[in-house]
Amino acid sequence: MSARTRDRSDVVVLSPPDVLDLQSREAFKKKVRESIQRETPKVLVDLSGVQFADSEGLTALLSLARMVHEKGGEVRFCSPSPAVERLFRITRLYFVFETYASREEALESL
């Protein structure tokens, strides 16, 4: 599975696959690399469709954030599904990722 993308003006919107794990992470990371070709990308990751993520999936999200930051860009996460919200709470990734309840809020912050 690969991530779906949609470029909205200067913001690339990514929607990871519904299962973000060892098997899907490489395809997701490849799609991220293809999507952030511009010099200083602005990326919004919509997590509403992610029903399951394991440690490899979380690593893929961390890699995404690192790739964007290395290019001098910004990344925001929005609409975490209950499963992702629970993982972010357990792993304390809410302290690492800028996460918003809705897509609109996240877009306004970019």
DRENDO-1510 file (C-alpha; in Angstrom, 1 decimal, always signed):
<recs>
REC; n; res; u; v; w
REC; 1; MET; +0.0; +0.0; +0.0 .
REC; 2; SER; +1.2; +3.5; -0.7 .
REC; 3; ALA; +0.1; +6.7; +0.8 .
REC; 4; ARG; -2.4; +8.9; -1.1 .
REC; 5; THR; -1.2; +12.5; -1.7 .
REC; 6; ARG; -2.8; +15.7; -2.7 .
REC; 7; ASP; -1.0; +18.9; -3.2 .
REC; 8; ARG; -3.0; +21.9; -1.9 .
REC; 9; SER; -1.3; +25.1; -3.1 .
REC; 10; ASP; +2.0; +25.1; -1.1 .
REC; 11; VAL; +1.1; +22.2; +1.2 .
REC; 12; VAL; +1.5; +18.5; +0.4 .
REC; 13; VAL; -1.2; +16.5; +2.1 .
REC; 14; LEU; -0.4; +12.9; +2.8 .
REC; 15; SER; -2.7; +10.1; +4.0 .
REC; 16; PRO; -0.8; +7.1; +5.2 .
REC; 17; PRO; -2.3; +3.6; +4.5 .
REC; 18; ASP; -4.8; +2.2; +6.9 .
REC; 19; VAL; -2.2; -0.2; +8.2 .
REC; 20; LEU; +1.2; +1.4; +8.9 .
REC; 21; ASP; +3.6; -1.3; +9.7 .
REC; 22; LEU; +6.7; -3.1; +8.6 .
REC; 23; GLN; +5.1; -4.2; +5.3 .
REC; 24; SER; +3.7; -0.8; +4.3 .
REC; 25; ARG; +6.4; +1.6; +5.7 .
REC; 26; GLU; +8.8; +1.4; +2.8 .
REC; 27; ALA; +6.1; +2.2; +0.3 .
REC; 28; PHE; +5.0; +5.1; +2.5 .
REC; 29; LYS; +8.5; +6.5; +2.9 .
REC; 30; LYS; +9.0; +6.3; -0.9 .
REC; 31; LYS; +5.9; +8.2; -1.5 .
REC; 32; VAL; +7.0; +10.8; +1.1 .
REC; 33; ARG; +10.4; +11.2; -0.7 .
REC; 34; GLU; +8.6; +11.7; -4.0 .
REC; 35; SER; +6.2; +14.2; -2.5 .
REC; 36; ILE; +8.7; +16.5; -0.8 .
REC; 37; GLN; +10.9; +17.4; -3.8 .
REC; 38; ARG; +10.5; +21.1; -3.3 .
REC; 39; GLU; +13.2; +22.9; -1.4 .
REC; 40; THR; +11.2; +23.8; +1.8 .
REC; 41; PRO; +8.2; +21.6; +1.8 .
REC; 42; LYS; +5.1; +22.1; +4.0 .
REC; 43; VAL; +3.6; +18.7; +4.7 .
REC; 44; LEU; +0.3; +17.8; +6.4 .
REC; 45; VAL; -0.2; +14.2; +7.4 .
REC; 46; ASP; -3.8; +13.2; +7.8 .
REC; 47; LEU; -3.9; +10.3; +10.2 .
REC; 48; SER; -7.7; +9.8; +10.2 .
REC; 49; GLY; -7.6; +6.6; +8.1 .
REC; 50; VAL; -4.8; +4.8; +10.0 .
REC; 51; GLN; -6.5; +2.0; +11.9 .
REC; 52; PHE; -3.3; +0.2; +13.0 .
REC; 53; ALA; +0.3; +1.3; +13.4 .
REC; 54; ASP; +3.1; -0.6; +15.1 .
REC; 55; SER; +6.6; +0.5; +16.0 .
REC; 56; GLU; +7.7; +0.4; +12.4 .
REC; 57; GLY; +4.8; +2.6; +11.4 .
REC; 58; LEU; +5.8; +5.1; +14.1 .
REC; 59; THR; +9.4; +5.0; +12.8 .
REC; 60; ALA; +8.1; +5.8; +9.4 .
REC; 61; LEU; +6.3; +8.9; +10.8 .
REC; 62; LEU; +9.5; +9.9; +12.6 .
REC; 63; SER; +11.5; +9.4; +9.3 .
REC; 64; LEU; +9.0; +11.6; +7.5 .
REC; 65; ALA; +9.4; +14.4; +10.0 .
REC; 66; ARG; +13.2; +14.1; +9.8 .
REC; 67; MET; +13.2; +14.2; +6.0 .
REC; 68; VAL; +11.0; +17.3; +5.9 .
REC; 69; HIS; +13.0; +19.1; +8.6 .
REC; 70; GLU; +16.3; +18.3; +6.9 .
REC; 71; LYS; +14.9; +20.2; +3.8 .
REC; 72; GLY; +14.0; +23.1; +6.0 .
REC; 73; GLY; +10.3; +22.4; +5.8 .
REC; 74; GLU; +7.5; +22.0; +8.3 .
REC; 75; VAL; +5.3; +19.1; +9.1 .
REC; 76; ARG; +2.0; +18.8; +10.9 .
REC; 77; PHE; -0.2; +15.9; +11.8 .
REC; 78; CYS; -4.0; +16.0; +12.0 .
REC; 79; SER; -7.1; +14.0; +12.8 .
REC; 80; PRO; -5.4; +11.0; +14.5 .
REC; 81; SER; -7.6; +8.0; +14.6 .
REC; 82; PRO; -8.3; +6.5; +18.1 .
REC; 83; ALA; -5.6; +3.9; +17.5 .
REC; 84; VAL; -3.0; +6.5; +16.6 .
REC; 85; GLU; -4.0; +8.8; +19.3 .
REC; 86; ARG; -3.5; +6.0; +21.9 .
REC; 87; LEU; +0.0; +5.2; +20.4 .
REC; 88; PHE; +1.0; +8.9; +20.5 .
REC; 89; ARG; -0.1; +9.1; +24.1 .
REC; 90; ILE; +1.7; +5.9; +25.1 .
REC; 91; THR; +4.9; +6.8; +23.3 .
REC; 92; ARG; +4.7; +10.6; +24.1 .
REC; 93; LEU; +5.0; +11.5; +20.5 .
REC; 94; TYR; +2.5; +14.3; +21.2 .
REC; 95; PHE; +5.6; +16.1; +22.6 .
REC; 96; VAL; +7.5; +15.5; +19.3 .
REC; 97; PHE; +4.8; +16.0; +16.6 .
REC; 98; GLU; +2.7; +19.1; +16.2 .
REC; 99; THR; -0.7; +17.4; +16.1 .
REC; 100; TYR; -4.1; +19.0; +15.5 .
REC; 101; ALA; -7.7; +17.7; +15.9 .
REC; 102; SER; -8.7; +18.8; +12.4 .
REC; 103; ARG; -7.2; +19.3; +9.0 .
REC; 104; GLU; -8.4; +22.9; +9.0 .
REC; 105; GLU; -6.5; +23.7; +12.2 .
REC; 106; ALA; -3.4; +22.1; +10.9 .
REC; 107; LEU; -3.5; +23.9; +7.6 .
REC; 108; GLU; -3.9; +27.2; +9.4 .
REC; 109; SER; -0.8; +26.5; +11.3 .
REC; 110; LEU; +1.3; +26.0; +8.2 .
</recs>
